[in-house]
Amino acid sequence: MIFIVKKKIVKIGHLDVPVDYFTLPVDEKEVICNSILESMLYLLEKHTDPEINRFNILNKIIDASIIMNEHEENYEVAGVLFDIKKMVND
């Protein structure tokens, strides 16, 4: 997970993905994604002002994290983040 602050990248977390994530049943993937999403929301709530739209920030964090992980060739992590983005926006 990353934050982009004034065009600087600040890493705020590390995400380990089960090796077999992409072969897991949908319900197990959802458990993993929900767990990660809960952690992200906790950090946002803890570190942002209440008047800030956390939904927009969450989407920006996920998008930036997907891009960064693709750039670093961490395609498994990018895939999990993409699944989380789909959950958030459905």
N, C-alpha and C positions, 0 to 999 in steps of 0.2 A: 504494500500500500504506500502511496506517496502523496504528498501535498506539493503543489507548485506555489511558491511564495515569491512574488516579484521576480518571476522568471528564474528562480532557483528551485532546485528539486530537493525536497526534504523527505527522506525515507522515514516512515513512522512505524513500519512493521515488516514482518517477514512472513510469508505464506508458504507453508509446506503442503503439497498436494499428494494424496495417496497415489502410488504408482499405477494402480488399477482404476483410477477415478473414472476414466472414459468407458470402462466396461461394467461399471456398477449399475445396479437397477436405479431407475429414476428416483424412487423414494429415498435411497441412500444418498444420492447426489444432492437431493433437496435438504437432507439433514446437514450435510457438510456446508452447503451454501448458506443455509440459515444460520449456522453457527458463526461463520465468517461475517455475515451481514450484521448479526447482533453485536459482534465485536466492533465493527466499523461504526455502527450507530452509537454504541457506548462512547467511543472516542470522540465522535462528533458532538454528542451531548455534553460531554465533559469539557471540551475545549472550544466550543463556539458560544457566542451570545444567543440568547433565546430568540431575538428578533431576526436572526439570519435564517434564510430558507435552507434548511438542512437537506432537503430533497435535492435541490440544485447542487449543493456542495458534494453530496454523496455521488451524484451522477458524474460530476467533474473528476472526483477522485478515482472512481472506477474507470472512466475513460482514459485518464492519464496513466493509470496503473496498467491498463491493457496495452497501451502504446509502449510504455517503458518495458514491459515484459516481452512484448514482441521484438522490440529493438535488441534486448538482451538474449533473445532466442529462448526464452522461458515460455514456450508455447502451451505447456500444460497449465501453468498458472494463468496465462492469458485466457485460456479456455474456461477455467473455473470462474474467473472474473466476468467473462462474457455471460456465463450462465446466471451469475448473480445479477448482472445488469438486466437480463431478461426478466428475472423474478421481480426486481424493483419496479420495472416499467410496465408490467402486465396488470 
